[in-house]
Amino acid sequence: MAKTFKYRVCQVQMARVTFVNGLWQGLQIQEGIDQTQLYNSCPMVWEYLDSAGRDGWELVATAEQAVSYGPEVANMTSMIFLKKEFKQD
């Protein structure tokens, strides 16, 4: 039988994993909370990878991506890609 895998696509900003498969990894956005608090609530990339590795996920690729929020605001984000073998019963 062919192997089956699950994948995680993770966005890294300011050394923190901010999104995994499109889901925010930090505190829920609340009115009055500043961006620093939001980013600081996300796991550091090495903490995230350590935890994911213990759960059987392995890093398979990385990439850099330019993100634009209009003509005057742009930055670079890192993407990390993990996979885990999916055991079918």
PyMOL Python script that loads the backbone (N, CA, C, O; Angstrom):
from pymol import cmd

cmd.read_pdbstr("""\
ATOM      1  N   MET A   1       0.847  -1.184   0.000  1.00  0.00           N
ATOM      2  CA  MET A   1       0.000   0.000   0.000  1.00  0.00           C
ATOM      3  C   MET A   1       0.893   1.248   0.000  1.00  0.00           C
ATOM      4  O   MET A   1       1.924   1.286   0.671  1.00  0.00           O
ATOM      5  N   ALA A   2       0.488   2.245  -0.747  1.00  0.00           N
ATOM      6  CA  ALA A   2       1.258   3.490  -0.827  1.00  0.00           C
ATOM      7  C   ALA A   2       1.168   4.258   0.487  1.00  0.00           C
ATOM      8  O   ALA A   2       0.152   4.223   1.182  1.00  0.00           O
ATOM      9  N   LYS A   3       2.247   4.946   0.805  1.00  0.00           N
ATOM     10  CA  LYS A   3       2.253   5.786   2.005  1.00  0.00           C
ATOM     11  C   LYS A   3       1.399   7.027   1.771  1.00  0.00           C
ATOM     12  O   LYS A   3       1.323   7.547   0.658  1.00  0.00           O
ATOM     13  N   THR A   4       0.766   7.483   2.832  1.00  0.00           N
ATOM     14  CA  THR A   4      -0.042   8.699   2.791  1.00  0.00           C
ATOM     15  C   THR A   4       0.520   9.675   3.812  1.00  0.00           C
ATOM     16  O   THR A   4       0.904   9.277   4.912  1.00  0.00           O
ATOM     17  N   PHE A   5       0.570  10.957   3.449  1.00  0.00           N
ATOM     18  CA  PHE A   5       1.142  11.966   4.334  1.00  0.00           C
ATOM     19  C   PHE A   5       0.154  13.093   4.594  1.00  0.00           C
ATOM     20  O   PHE A   5      -0.705  13.391   3.764  1.00  0.00           O
ATOM     21  N   LYS A   6       0.292  13.714   5.761  1.00  0.00           N
ATOM     22  CA  LYS A   6      -0.370  14.974   6.091  1.00  0.00           C
ATOM     23  C   LYS A   6       0.702  16.048   5.969  1.00  0.00           C
ATOM     24  O   LYS A   6       1.887  15.768   6.145  1.00  0.00           O
ATOM     25  N   TYR A   7       0.288  17.276   5.667  1.00  0.00           N
ATOM     26  CA  TYR A   7       1.244  18.370   5.504  1.00  0.00           C
ATOM     27  C   TYR A   7       0.830  19.587   6.322  1.00  0.00           C
ATOM     28  O   TYR A   7      -0.355  19.839   6.541  1.00  0.00           O
ATOM     29  N   ARG A   8       1.831  20.329   6.765  1.00  0.00           N
ATOM     30  CA  ARG A   8       1.617  21.620   7.418  1.00  0.00           C
ATOM     31  C   ARG A   8       2.415  22.673   6.655  1.00  0.00           C
ATOM     32  O   ARG A   8       3.607  22.500   6.402  1.00  0.00           O
ATOM     33  N   VAL A   9       1.753  23.750   6.297  1.00  0.00           N
ATOM     34  CA  VAL A   9       2.399  24.903   5.666  1.00  0.00           C
ATOM     35  C   VAL A   9       2.376  26.013   6.707  1.00  0.00           C
ATOM     36  O   VAL A   9       1.313  26.499   7.092  1.00  0.00           O
ATOM     37  N   CYS A  10       3.566  26.407   7.158  1.00  0.00           N
ATOM     38  CA  CYS A  10       3.689  27.349   8.275  1.00  0.00           C
ATOM     39  C   CYS A  10       4.311  28.660   7.807  1.00  0.00           C
ATOM     40  O   CYS A  10       5.312  28.663   7.091  1.00  0.00           O
ATOM     41  N   GLN A  11       3.712  29.761   8.215  1.00  0.00           N
ATOM     42  CA  GLN A  11       4.264  31.084   7.923  1.00  0.00           C
ATOM     43  C   GLN A  11       5.017  31.576   9.148  1.00  0.00           C
ATOM     44  O   GLN A  11       4.506  31.523  10.266  1.00  0.00           O
ATOM     45  N   VAL A  12       6.236  32.054   8.928  1.00  0.00           N
ATOM     46  CA  VAL A  12       7.087  32.538  10.015  1.00  0.00           C
ATOM     47  C   VAL A  12       7.328  34.030   9.814  1.00  0.00           C
ATOM     48  O   VAL A  12       7.780  34.460   8.753  1.00  0.00           O
ATOM     49  N   GLN A  13       7.019  34.818  10.852  1.00  0.00           N
ATOM     50  CA  GLN A  13       7.267  36.260  10.839  1.00  0.00           C
ATOM     51  C   GLN A  13       7.955  36.619  12.144  1.00  0.00           C
ATOM     52  O   GLN A  13       7.514  36.212  13.218  1.00  0.00           O
ATOM     53  N   MET A  14       9.031  37.376  12.050  1.00  0.00           N
ATOM     54  CA  MET A  14       9.772  37.833  13.236  1.00  0.00           C
ATOM     55  C   MET A  14      10.140  36.653  14.144  1.00  0.00           C
ATOM     56  O   MET A  14       9.999  36.736  15.364  1.00  0.00           O
ATOM     57  N   ALA A  15      10.613  35.554  13.540  1.00  0.00           N
ATOM     58  CA  ALA A  15      11.059  34.338  14.232  1.00  0.00           C
ATOM     59  C   ALA A  15       9.930  33.623  14.975  1.00  0.00           C
ATOM     60  O   ALA A  15      10.189  32.820  15.872  1.00  0.00           O
ATOM     61  N   ARG A  16       8.691  33.909  14.608  1.00  0.00           N
ATOM     62  CA  ARG A  16       7.544  33.255  15.251  1.00  0.00           C
ATOM     63  C   ARG A  16       6.650  32.607  14.192  1.00  0.00           C
ATOM     64  O   ARG A  16       6.434  33.170  13.119  1.00  0.00           O
ATOM     65  N   VAL A  17       6.140  31.430  14.507  1.00  0.00           N
ATOM     66  CA  VAL A  17       5.201  30.747  13.616  1.00  0.00           C
ATOM     67  C   VAL A  17       3.836  31.403  13.825  1.00  0.00           C
ATOM     68  O   VAL A  17       3.209  31.244  14.872  1.00  0.00           O
ATOM     69  N   THR A  18       3.392  32.140  12.812  1.00  0.00           N
ATOM     70  CA  THR A  18       2.160  32.914  12.955  1.00  0.00           C
ATOM     71  C   THR A  18       0.928  32.199  12.387  1.00  0.00           C
ATOM     72  O   THR A  18      -0.171  32.337  12.924  1.00  0.00           O
ATOM     73  N   PHE A  19       1.107  31.448  11.321  1.00  0.00           N
ATOM     74  CA  PHE A  19      -0.011  30.714  10.720  1.00  0.00           C
ATOM     75  C   PHE A  19       0.430  29.297  10.383  1.00  0.00           C
ATOM     76  O   PHE A  19       1.554  29.081   9.929  1.00  0.00           O
ATOM     77  N   VAL A  20      -0.458  28.333  10.604  1.00  0.00           N
ATOM     78  CA  VAL A  20      -0.248  26.944  10.184  1.00  0.00           C
ATOM     79  C   VAL A  20      -1.491  26.533   9.403  1.00  0.00           C
ATOM     80  O   VAL A  20      -2.602  26.520   9.933  1.00  0.00           O
ATOM     81  N   ASN A  21      -1.279  26.199   8.134  1.00  0.00           N
ATOM     82  CA  ASN A  21      -2.394  25.862   7.236  1.00  0.00           C
ATOM     83  C   ASN A  21      -3.492  26.931   7.297  1.00  0.00           C
ATOM     84  O   ASN A  21      -4.683  26.620   7.291  1.00  0.00           O
ATOM     85  N   GLY A  22      -3.066  28.186   7.356  1.00  0.00           N
ATOM     86  CA  GLY A  22      -3.989  29.313   7.326  1.00  0.00           C
ATOM     87  C   GLY A  22      -4.621  29.687   8.656  1.00  0.00           C
ATOM     88  O   GLY A  22      -5.412  30.629   8.712  1.00  0.00           O
ATOM     89  N   LEU A  23      -4.294  28.973   9.728  1.00  0.00           N
ATOM     90  CA  LEU A  23      -4.875  29.267  11.038  1.00  0.00           C
ATOM     91  C   LEU A  23      -3.884  30.018  11.917  1.00  0.00           C
ATOM     92  O   LEU A  23      -2.741  29.591  12.079  1.00  0.00           O
ATOM     93  N   TRP A  24      -4.324  31.139  12.485  1.00  0.00           N
ATOM     94  CA  TRP A  24      -3.510  31.973  13.370  1.00  0.00           C
ATOM     95  C   TRP A  24      -3.085  31.162  14.592  1.00  0.00           C
ATOM     96  O   TRP A  24      -3.901  30.438  15.161  1.00  0.00           O
ATOM     97  N   GLN A  25      -1.815  31.271  15.006  1.00  0.00           N
ATOM     98  CA  GLN A  25      -1.274  30.467  16.098  1.00  0.00           C
ATOM     99  C   GLN A  25      -1.169  31.197  17.430  1.00  0.00           C
ATOM    100  O   GLN A  25      -0.743  30.601  18.420  1.00  0.00           O
ATOM    101  N   GLY A  26      -1.540  32.456  17.479  1.00  0.00           N
ATOM    102  CA  GLY A  26      -1.415  33.224  18.717  1.00  0.00           C
ATOM    103  C   GLY A  26      -2.757  33.515  19.362  1.00  0.00           C
ATOM    104  O   GLY A  26      -3.754  32.838  19.110  1.00  0.00           O
ATOM    105  N   LEU A  27      -2.753  34.542  20.202  1.00  0.00           N
ATOM    106  CA  LEU A  27      -3.979  34.993  20.857  1.00  0.00           C
ATOM    107  C   LEU A  27      -5.001  35.428  19.819  1.00  0.00           C
ATOM    108  O   LEU A  27      -4.648  35.867  18.724  1.00  0.00           O
ATOM    109  N   GLN A  28      -6.249  35.301  20.172  1.00  0.00           N
ATOM    110  CA  GLN A  28      -7.293  35.816  19.296  1.00  0.00           C
ATOM    111  C   GLN A  28      -7.210  37.344  19.298  1.00  0.00           C
ATOM    112  O   GLN A  28      -6.964  37.962  20.333  1.00  0.00           O
ATOM    113  N   ILE A  29      -7.415  37.928  18.144  1.00  0.00           N
ATOM    114  CA  ILE A  29      -7.310  39.380  18.004  1.00  0.00           C
ATOM    115  C   ILE A  29      -8.423  40.044  18.814  1.00  0.00           C
ATOM    116  O   ILE A  29      -9.606  39.751  18.646  1.00  0.00           O
ATOM    117  N   GLN A  30      -8.004  40.937  19.686  1.00  0.00           N
ATOM    118  CA  GLN A  30      -8.952  41.662  20.528  1.00  0.00           C
ATOM    119  C   GLN A  30      -8.750  43.156  20.312  1.00  0.00           C
ATOM    120  O   GLN A  30      -7.647  43.611  20.009  1.00  0.00           O
ATOM    121  N   GLU A  31      -9.803  43.888  20.469  1.00  0.00           N
ATOM    122  CA  GLU A  31      -9.697  45.339  20.333  1.00  0.00           C
ATOM    123  C   GLU A  31      -8.797  45.876  21.440  1.00  0.00           C
ATOM    124  O   GLU A  31      -8.931  45.484  22.599  1.00  0.00           O
ATOM    125  N   GLY A  32      -7.896  46.757  21.090  1.00  0.00           N
ATOM    126  CA  GLY A  32      -7.016  47.374  22.071  1.00  0.00           C
ATOM    127  C   GLY A  32      -5.697  46.645  22.283  1.00  0.00           C
ATOM    128  O   GLY A  32      -4.817  47.165  22.970  1.00  0.00           O
ATOM    129  N   ILE A  33      -5.537  45.463  21.717  1.00  0.00           N
ATOM    130  CA  ILE A  33      -4.273  44.733  21.869  1.00  0.00           C
ATOM    131  C   ILE A  33      -3.333  45.180  20.748  1.00  0.00           C
ATOM    132  O   ILE A  33      -3.768  45.348  19.609  1.00  0.00           O
ATOM    133  N   ASP A  34      -2.063  45.372  21.057  1.00  0.00           N
ATOM    134  CA  ASP A  34      -1.146  45.843  20.014  1.00  0.00           C
ATOM    135  C   ASP A  34      -0.505  44.665  19.278  1.00  0.00           C
ATOM    136  O   ASP A  34      -0.532  43.527  19.748  1.00  0.00           O
ATOM    137  N   GLN A  35       0.068  44.968  18.117  1.00  0.00           N
ATOM    138  CA  GLN A  35       0.649  43.932  17.263  1.00  0.00           C
ATOM    139  C   GLN A  35       1.774  43.180  17.954  1.00  0.00           C
ATOM    140  O   GLN A  35       1.923  41.975  17.747  1.00  0.00           O
ATOM    141  N   THR A  36       2.564  43.860  18.767  1.00  0.00           N
ATOM    142  CA  THR A  36       3.663  43.190  19.462  1.00  0.00           C
ATOM    143  C   THR A  36       3.129  42.083  20.352  1.00  0.00           C
ATOM    144  O   THR A  36       3.687  40.985  20.370  1.00  0.00           O
ATOM    145  N   GLN A  37       2.064  42.348  21.086  1.00  0.00           N
ATOM    146  CA  GLN A  37       1.460  41.325  21.940  1.00  0.00           C
ATOM    147  C   GLN A  37       0.946  40.155  21.113  1.00  0.00           C
ATOM    148  O   GLN A  37       1.095  38.998  21.505  1.00  0.00           O
ATOM    149  N   LEU A  38       0.341  40.457  19.969  1.00  0.00           N
ATOM    150  CA  LEU A  38      -0.177  39.390  19.113  1.00  0.00           C
ATOM    151  C   LEU A  38       0.948  38.491  18.617  1.00  0.00           C
ATOM    152  O   LEU A  38       0.860  37.268  18.724  1.00  0.00           O
ATOM    153  N   TYR A  39       2.015  39.097  18.070  1.00  0.00           N
ATOM    154  CA  TYR A  39       3.135  38.299  17.568  1.00  0.00           C
ATOM    155  C   TYR A  39       3.824  37.540  18.698  1.00  0.00           C
ATOM    156  O   TYR A  39       4.202  36.381  18.524  1.00  0.00           O
ATOM    157  N   ASN A  40       3.990  38.177  19.844  1.00  0.00           N
ATOM    158  CA  ASN A  40       4.651  37.512  20.971  1.00  0.00           C
ATOM    159  C   ASN A  40       3.854  36.341  21.519  1.00  0.00           C
ATOM    160  O   ASN A  40       4.407  35.503  22.232  1.00  0.00           O
ATOM    161  N   SER A  41       2.575  36.264  21.205  1.00  0.00           N
ATOM    162  CA  SER A  41       1.766  35.138  21.663  1.00  0.00           C
ATOM    163  C   SER A  41       1.935  33.902  20.778  1.00  0.00           C
ATOM    164  O   SER A  41       1.484  32.814  21.137  1.00  0.00           O
ATOM    165  N   CYS A  42       2.580  34.065  19.629  1.00  0.00           N
ATOM    166  CA  CYS A  42       2.839  32.934  18.725  1.00  0.00           C
ATOM    167  C   CYS A  42       4.129  32.234  19.148  1.00  0.00           C
ATOM    168  O   CYS A  42       5.025  32.869  19.705  1.00  0.00           O
ATOM    169  N   PRO A  43       4.229  30.928  18.885  1.00  0.00           N
ATOM    170  CA  PRO A  43       5.438  30.206  19.295  1.00  0.00           C
ATOM    171  C   PRO A  43       6.664  30.618  18.477  1.00  0.00           C
ATOM    172  O   PRO A  43       6.564  30.914  17.286  1.00  0.00           O
ATOM    173  N   MET A  44       7.823  30.631  19.143  1.00  0.00           N
ATOM    174  CA  MET A  44       9.082  30.848  18.431  1.00  0.00           C
ATOM    175  C   MET A  44       9.278  29.665  17.483  1.00  0.00           C
ATOM    176  O   MET A  44       8.846  28.553  17.785  1.00  0.00           O
ATOM    177  N   VAL A  45       9.920  29.894  16.347  1.00  0.00           N
ATOM    178  CA  VAL A  45      10.023  28.849  15.328  1.00  0.00           C
ATOM    179  C   VAL A  45      10.715  27.597  15.872  1.00  0.00           C
ATOM    180  O   VAL A  45      10.286  26.485  15.567  1.00  0.00           O
ATOM    181  N   TRP A  46      11.773  27.754  16.669  1.00  0.00           N
ATOM    182  CA  TRP A  46      12.475  26.574  17.184  1.00  0.00           C
ATOM    183  C   TRP A  46      11.628  25.827  18.212  1.00  0.00           C
ATOM    184  O   TRP A  46      11.722  24.605  18.317  1.00  0.00           O
ATOM    185  N   GLU A  47      10.808  26.545  18.967  1.00  0.00           N
ATOM    186  CA  GLU A  47       9.896  25.886  19.907  1.00  0.00           C
ATOM    187  C   GLU A  47       8.831  25.097  19.141  1.00  0.00           C
ATOM    188  O   GLU A  47       8.491  23.970  19.500  1.00  0.00           O
ATOM    189  N   TYR A  48       8.315  25.718  18.080  1.00  0.00           N
ATOM    190  CA  TYR A  48       7.291  25.057  17.273  1.00  0.00           C
ATOM    191  C   TYR A  48       7.850  23.794  16.624  1.00  0.00           C
ATOM    192  O   TYR A  48       7.214  22.741  16.662  1.00  0.00           O
ATOM    193  N   LEU A  49       9.047  23.898  16.026  1.00  0.00           N
ATOM    194  CA  LEU A  49       9.644  22.735  15.366  1.00  0.00           C
ATOM    195  C   LEU A  49       9.957  21.626  16.362  1.00  0.00           C
ATOM    196  O   LEU A  49       9.764  20.450  16.055  1.00  0.00           O
ATOM    197  N   ASP A  50      10.434  21.981  17.542  1.00  0.00           N
ATOM    198  CA  ASP A  50      10.721  20.988  18.577  1.00  0.00           C
ATOM    199  C   ASP A  50       9.443  20.247  18.973  1.00  0.00           C
ATOM    200  O   ASP A  50       9.437  19.020  19.070  1.00  0.00           O
ATOM    201  N   SER A  51       8.378  20.987  19.198  1.00  0.00           N
ATOM    202  CA  SER A  51       7.099  20.385  19.580  1.00  0.00           C
ATOM    203  C   SER A  51       6.529  19.521  18.451  1.00  0.00           C
ATOM    204  O   SER A  51       6.070  18.404  18.689  1.00  0.00           O
ATOM    205  N   ALA A  52       6.562  20.038  17.232  1.00  0.00           N
ATOM    206  CA  ALA A  52       6.044  19.285  16.089  1.00  0.00           C
ATOM    207  C   ALA A  52       6.859  18.014  15.861  1.00  0.00           C
ATOM    208  O   ALA A  52       6.297  16.968  15.537  1.00  0.00           O
ATOM    209  N   GLY A  53       8.182  18.097  16.027  1.00  0.00           N
ATOM    210  CA  GLY A  53       9.036  16.925  15.867  1.00  0.00           C
ATOM    211  C   GLY A  53       8.695  15.832  16.863  1.00  0.00           C
ATOM    212  O   GLY A  53       8.692  14.651  16.516  1.00  0.00           O
ATOM    213  N   ARG A  54       8.409  16.219  18.097  1.00  0.00           N
ATOM    214  CA  ARG A  54       8.003  15.228  19.105  1.00  0.00           C
ATOM    215  C   ARG A  54       6.693  14.541  18.722  1.00  0.00           C
ATOM    216  O   ARG A  54       6.439  13.405  19.124  1.00  0.00           O
ATOM    217  N   ASP A  55       5.862  15.240  17.939  1.00  0.00           N
ATOM    218  CA  ASP A  55       4.587  14.672  17.492  1.00  0.00           C
ATOM    219  C   ASP A  55       4.706  13.928  16.163  1.00  0.00           C
ATOM    220  O   ASP A  55       3.698  13.506  15.597  1.00  0.00           O
ATOM    221  N   GLY A  56       5.935  13.765  15.662  1.00  0.00           N
ATOM    222  CA  GLY A  56       6.147  12.987  14.448  1.00  0.00           C
ATOM    223  C   GLY A  56       6.232  13.774  13.154  1.00  0.00           C
ATOM    224  O   GLY A  56       6.348  13.179  12.082  1.00  0.00           O
ATOM    225  N   TRP A  57       6.177  15.107  13.226  1.00  0.00           N
ATOM    226  CA  TRP A  57       6.290  15.933  12.027  1.00  0.00           C
ATOM    227  C   TRP A  57       7.758  16.138  11.688  1.00  0.00           C
ATOM    228  O   TRP A  57       8.595  16.275  12.580  1.00  0.00           O
ATOM    229  N   GLU A  58       8.068  16.160  10.393  1.00  0.00           N
ATOM    230  CA  GLU A  58       9.441  16.444   9.972  1.00  0.00           C
ATOM    231  C   GLU A  58       9.465  17.600   8.979  1.00  0.00           C
ATOM    232  O   GLU A  58       8.576  17.742   8.140  1.00  0.00           O
ATOM    233  N   LEU A  59      10.504  18.420   9.096  1.00  0.00           N
ATOM    234  CA  LEU A  59      10.688  19.560   8.202  1.00  0.00           C
ATOM    235  C   LEU A  59      11.162  19.033   6.854  1.00  0.00           C
ATOM    236  O   LEU A  59      12.139  18.287   6.787  1.00  0.00           O
ATOM    237  N   VAL A  60      10.469  19.419   5.770  1.00  0.00           N
ATOM    238  CA  VAL A  60      10.844  18.934   4.444  1.00  0.00           C
ATOM    239  C   VAL A  60      11.302  20.040   3.496  1.00  0.00           C
ATOM    240  O   VAL A  60      11.982  19.756   2.510  1.00  0.00           O
ATOM    241  N   ALA A  61      10.941  21.299   3.776  1.00  0.00           N
ATOM    242  CA  ALA A  61      11.359  22.392   2.889  1.00  0.00           C
ATOM    243  C   ALA A  61      11.148  23.734   3.586  1.00  0.00           C
ATOM    244  O   ALA A  61      10.379  23.852   4.539  1.00  0.00           O
ATOM    245  N   THR A  62      11.859  24.740   3.075  1.00  0.00           N
ATOM    246  CA  THR A  62      11.676  26.123   3.521  1.00  0.00           C
ATOM    247  C   THR A  62      11.667  27.022   2.288  1.00  0.00           C
ATOM    248  O   THR A  62      12.172  26.644   1.231  1.00  0.00           O
ATOM    249  N   ALA A  63      11.096  28.202   2.429  1.00  0.00           N
ATOM    250  CA  ALA A  63      11.072  29.173   1.329  1.00  0.00           C
ATOM    251  C   ALA A  63      10.914  30.568   1.909  1.00  0.00           C
ATOM    252  O   ALA A  63      10.465  30.733   3.044  1.00  0.00           O
ATOM    253  N   GLU A  64      11.282  31.560   1.128  1.00  0.00           N
ATOM    254  CA  GLU A  64      11.053  32.963   1.470  1.00  0.00           C
ATOM    255  C   GLU A  64       9.966  33.489   0.544  1.00  0.00           C
ATOM    256  O   GLU A  64       9.919  33.133  -0.633  1.00  0.00           O
ATOM    257  N   GLN A  65       9.097  34.333   1.075  1.00  0.00           N
ATOM    258  CA  GLN A  65       7.984  34.858   0.297  1.00  0.00           C
ATOM    259  C   GLN A  65       7.840  36.346   0.559  1.00  0.00           C
ATOM    260  O   GLN A  65       7.843  36.785   1.709  1.00  0.00           O
ATOM    261  N   ALA A  66       7.713  37.122  -0.511  1.00  0.00           N
ATOM    262  CA  ALA A  66       7.441  38.554  -0.376  1.00  0.00           C
ATOM    263  C   ALA A  66       5.941  38.740  -0.202  1.00  0.00           C
ATOM    264  O   ALA A  66       5.145  38.176  -0.953  1.00  0.00           O
ATOM    265  N   VAL A  67       5.562  39.531   0.789  1.00  0.00           N
ATOM    266  CA  VAL A  67       4.151  39.806   1.062  1.00  0.00           C
ATOM    267  C   VAL A  67       3.929  41.302   0.916  1.00  0.00           C
ATOM    268  O   VAL A  67       4.653  42.101   1.510  1.00  0.00           O
ATOM    269  N   SER A  68       2.941  41.680   0.138  1.00  0.00           N
ATOM    270  CA  SER A  68       2.649  43.095  -0.083  1.00  0.00           C
ATOM    271  C   SER A  68       1.265  43.419   0.456  1.00  0.00           C
ATOM    272  O   SER A  68       0.307  42.677   0.241  1.00  0.00           O
ATOM    273  N   TYR A  69       1.178  44.537   1.157  1.00  0.00           N
ATOM    274  CA  TYR A  69      -0.088  45.007   1.709  1.00  0.00           C
ATOM    275  C   TYR A  69      -0.493  46.324   1.070  1.00  0.00           C
ATOM    276  O   TYR A  69      -1.128  47.160   1.713  1.00  0.00           O
ATOM    277  N   GLY A  70      -0.139  46.506  -0.156  1.00  0.00           N
ATOM    278  CA  GLY A  70      -0.407  47.756  -0.851  1.00  0.00           C
ATOM    279  C   GLY A  70       0.888  48.286  -1.425  1.00  0.00           C
ATOM    280  O   GLY A  70       1.932  47.650  -1.281  1.00  0.00           O
ATOM    281  N   PRO A  71       0.844  49.430  -2.069  1.00  0.00           N
ATOM    282  CA  PRO A  71       2.028  49.938  -2.759  1.00  0.00           C
ATOM    283  C   PRO A  71       3.166  50.363  -1.834  1.00  0.00           C
ATOM    284  O   PRO A  71       4.312  50.439  -2.277  1.00  0.00           O
ATOM    285  N   GLU A  72       2.882  50.641  -0.560  1.00  0.00           N
ATOM    286  CA  GLU A  72       3.935  51.170   0.303  1.00  0.00           C
ATOM    287  C   GLU A  72       4.356  50.242   1.433  1.00  0.00           C
ATOM    288  O   GLU A  72       5.325  50.538   2.132  1.00  0.00           O
ATOM    289  N   VAL A  73       3.660  49.132   1.634  1.00  0.00           N
ATOM    290  CA  VAL A  73       3.978  48.247   2.750  1.00  0.00           C
ATOM    291  C   VAL A  73       4.233  46.843   2.218  1.00  0.00           C
ATOM    292  O   VAL A  73       3.345  46.221   1.635  1.00  0.00           O
ATOM    293  N   ALA A  74       5.443  46.353   2.421  1.00  0.00           N
ATOM    294  CA  ALA A  74       5.795  45.001   1.989  1.00  0.00           C
ATOM    295  C   ALA A  74       6.856  44.453   2.936  1.00  0.00           C
ATOM    296  O   ALA A  74       7.629  45.209   3.525  1.00  0.00           O
ATOM    297  N   ASN A  75       6.882  43.148   3.074  1.00  0.00           N
ATOM    298  CA  ASN A  75       7.942  42.518   3.857  1.00  0.00           C
ATOM    299  C   ASN A  75       8.155  41.095   3.375  1.00  0.00           C
ATOM    300  O   ASN A  75       7.423  40.594   2.521  1.00  0.00           O
ATOM    301  N   MET A  76       9.165  40.458   3.934  1.00  0.00           N
ATOM    302  CA  MET A  76       9.472  39.075   3.594  1.00  0.00           C
ATOM    303  C   MET A  76       9.026  38.181   4.743  1.00  0.00           C
ATOM    304  O   MET A  76       9.197  38.525   5.912  1.00  0.00           O
ATOM    305  N   THR A  77       8.462  37.052   4.405  1.00  0.00           N
ATOM    306  CA  THR A  77       8.128  36.052   5.409  1.00  0.00           C
ATOM    307  C   THR A  77       8.789  34.748   5.004  1.00  0.00           C
ATOM    308  O   THR A  77       9.062  34.515   3.827  1.00  0.00           O
ATOM    309  N   SER A  78       9.040  33.915   5.975  1.00  0.00           N
ATOM    310  CA  SER A  78       9.563  32.580   5.704  1.00  0.00           C
ATOM    311  C   SER A  78       8.405  31.600   5.735  1.00  0.00           C
ATOM    312  O   SER A  78       7.442  31.774   6.482  1.00  0.00           O
ATOM    313  N   MET A  79       8.512  30.587   4.927  1.00  0.00           N
ATOM    314  CA  MET A  79       7.541  29.503   4.928  1.00  0.00           C
ATOM    315  C   MET A  79       8.300  28.226   5.281  1.00  0.00           C
ATOM    316  O   MET A  79       9.390  27.981   4.764  1.00  0.00           O
ATOM    317  N   ILE A  80       7.722  27.421   6.158  1.00  0.00           N
ATOM    318  CA  ILE A  80       8.307  26.116   6.444  1.00  0.00           C
ATOM    319  C   ILE A  80       7.239  25.062   6.169  1.00  0.00           C
ATOM    320  O   ILE A  80       6.053  25.273   6.424  1.00  0.00           O
ATOM    321  N   PHE A  81       7.678  23.943   5.651  1.00  0.00           N
ATOM    322  CA  PHE A  81       6.767  22.877   5.241  1.00  0.00           C
ATOM    323  C   PHE A  81       7.132  21.604   5.999  1.00  0.00           C
ATOM    324  O   PHE A  81       8.282  21.166   5.988  1.00  0.00           O
ATOM    325  N   LEU A  82       6.137  21.022   6.653  1.00  0.00           N
ATOM    326  CA  LEU A  82       6.350  19.811   7.432  1.00  0.00           C
ATOM    327  C   LEU A  82       5.450  18.704   6.892  1.00  0.00           C
ATOM    328  O   LEU A  82       4.402  18.967   6.302  1.00  0.00           O
ATOM    329  N   LYS A  83       5.881  17.457   7.106  1.00  0.00           N
ATOM    330  CA  LYS A  83       5.025  16.335   6.729  1.00  0.00           C
ATOM    331  C   LYS A  83       5.077  15.277   7.820  1.00  0.00           C
ATOM    332  O   LYS A  83       6.019  15.196   8.608  1.00  0.00           O
ATOM    333  N   LYS A  84       4.021  14.467   7.829  1.00  0.00           N
ATOM    334  CA  LYS A  84       3.904  13.386   8.806  1.00  0.00           C
ATOM    335  C   LYS A  84       3.184  12.241   8.115  1.00  0.00           C
ATOM    336  O   LYS A  84       2.161  12.437   7.459  1.00  0.00           O
ATOM    337  N   GLU A  85       3.726  11.053   8.270  1.00  0.00           N
ATOM    338  CA  GLU A  85       3.065   9.904   7.663  1.00  0.00           C
ATOM    339  C   GLU A  85       1.732   9.664   8.354  1.00  0.00           C
ATOM    340  O   GLU A  85       1.635   9.673   9.581  1.00  0.00           O
ATOM    341  N   PHE A  86       0.722   9.451   7.547  1.00  0.00           N
ATOM    342  CA  PHE A  86      -0.633   9.218   8.040  1.00  0.00           C
ATOM    343  C   PHE A  86      -0.877   7.719   8.034  1.00  0.00           C
ATOM    344  O   PHE A  86      -0.876   7.086   6.978  1.00  0.00           O
ATOM    345  N   LYS A  87      -1.083   7.160   9.200  1.00  0.00           N
ATOM    346  CA  LYS A  87      -1.321   5.716   9.332  1.00  0.00           C
ATOM    347  C   LYS A  87      -2.797   5.434   9.097  1.00  0.00           C
ATOM    348  O   LYS A  87      -3.657   5.897   9.846  1.00  0.00           O
ATOM    349  N   GLN A  88      -3.075   4.680   8.062  1.00  0.00           N
ATOM    350  CA  GLN A  88      -4.459   4.300   7.787  1.00  0.00           C
ATOM    351  C   GLN A  88      -4.745   2.961   8.445  1.00  0.00           C
ATOM    352  O   GLN A  88      -3.923   2.045   8.405  1.00  0.00           O
ATOM    353  N   ASP A  89      -5.910   2.862   9.046  1.00  0.00           N
ATOM    354  CA  ASP A  89      -6.296   1.606   9.702  1.00  0.00           C
ATOM    355  C   ASP A  89      -7.025   0.692   8.754  1.00  0.00           C
ATOM    356  O   ASP A  89      -7.422  -0.408   9.140  1.00  0.00           O
TER     357      ASP A  89
END
""", "prot")
cmd.dss("prot")
cmd.show_as("cartoon", "prot")
cmd.util.cbc("prot")
cmd.orient("prot")
